[in-house]
Amino acid sequence: MIKRKIYAFRDSAGKEVRYSDRRDAERMANGAKVYEVEVEEQTTTDMIHELVSTSSAAEIEAIAANVAPKSWKKNISIQQFIKTSGMTHKELSDRFGIPKRTIEDWSRGARKCPDYVVNMMSEILDK
């Protein structure tokens, strides 16, 4: 597990709204007090350890045989992935732990998203 800080405020209905970027939280808070929240998240390594500890060798081999080839064959652009996922930049950032600004840069073509990243995100969402 990793701990990271996010930024939150309470909206007019009293619901906590969270952002990974302090500036985004402050911009959207409309004068509400923005505060830090420390959250624990499961890392990819944690997920792999959990999978290995709860699965048989045969199950792990089956997963390895089926997952990797499908992922490698997808080769869709980050723009296509964002559109088909139906998720916002913020939701993708929160789900995958990728800075929102990086996703925005990829989306508008300011930076190139590595193919393997799109493939891994797509594979995770397909499950």
N, C-alpha and C positions, 0 to 999 in steps of 0.2 A: 504494500500500500504506500502511496505517496500522499503527502499533504501539500496542498497549494492554497493560495489565497485567491478568493474571488471577491467581487464587490456587489453589494446589494442595497436595496432601499425598499420601503413599503409603498405600494401604490395607494391610490385613493380608496380602494376597497380593503386595504390592510393586507393584501397578498404580497409576499416577499418576491421581488424580481431580482434575478441574479445576472451579472455580467462578468466575463473574464477580464475585461479591460476597464480600469477605473474611469477613464475619460468617457467611455460609452455610458457607464452607469450615471455619471454626473450629468451628462447631456440629456439622458432620458428621465432623470429623477424629477424634473420640473420643480426644483426647490426643496424636495424631500431630502432628508439627511442620508448620505451614502455612508455605509459602514463596511468594514472588512469581515469576511467570513472565511474560516479555515475549513476546508473540506478534505476528506480522505477519498482517494480514488484508487481503484484497482489498476495496476499496471499490466501491460501485456505479459510481462514475466510472471506476475502473480496468476494471471489467467492460465498460462501454460503450466505452471506448477500445479494448479488446481486440477487441470485436465489430466495431467500425468498421474497425479496421486489418486484420482477417482476412476481411471480408465484402465482397461487391460491392455496388454501389448498389442493384441489383435485389433482392438478398437482404435488405438493410436495409429497403427499402420494403415488402417482403412481411411482414417481422417486424412493422413498425410498423402495417401494415394489419390484421394478425390478432391481435396481442397486446392492444392497447388496448381495442378494443370488448369482447372477452371479459372482460377485467378489470373494466371498468366495469359489466358486467351482473351480476356475481356477487352483490354486496350481501348477504353473509352476516354474521352477528354474529361477534364475536371468540370468544364462547363456542362457537358452532357450529364455527368454524374450529379451535379448540384440540382439540375433541372429535374431529373428523374427521381432523385431521392425525396423531393418535396420538402427538404429541410432548409432552414435559413442558414446564413453564414454563422450566426451565433450558435444555433443548435448543433451544427457540424463541429464548431470549435469546442463546445462543451462535451460532445459525444466522444471526440477523438483526441482531445487535448492538444489541438493545433491552434496556434494563435489566430484569432479572428482576422487580424490584418493580413496574415499570410494567405488565408483562404480568399480574402477579398482581392489580394494581388494576383493570385492564381486565376480567379474568376474573370478578372478584366484583362488578363494576359500580360500584366506587368512583370510577372515571374512565371517560370515554367514549373508546373507540379510534376514531380517524378511519376512515371507510369506506375511503378510499384505501389506508390501511396494510394493512387486512385483504385488500383486493383484490390488492395487490402481493405480499403474503406468499403468498396462495393461488396466484397466477399462477406464482410462482417454484417452489413445491412441486409444481405440476402438471407441470413440465417434467422 
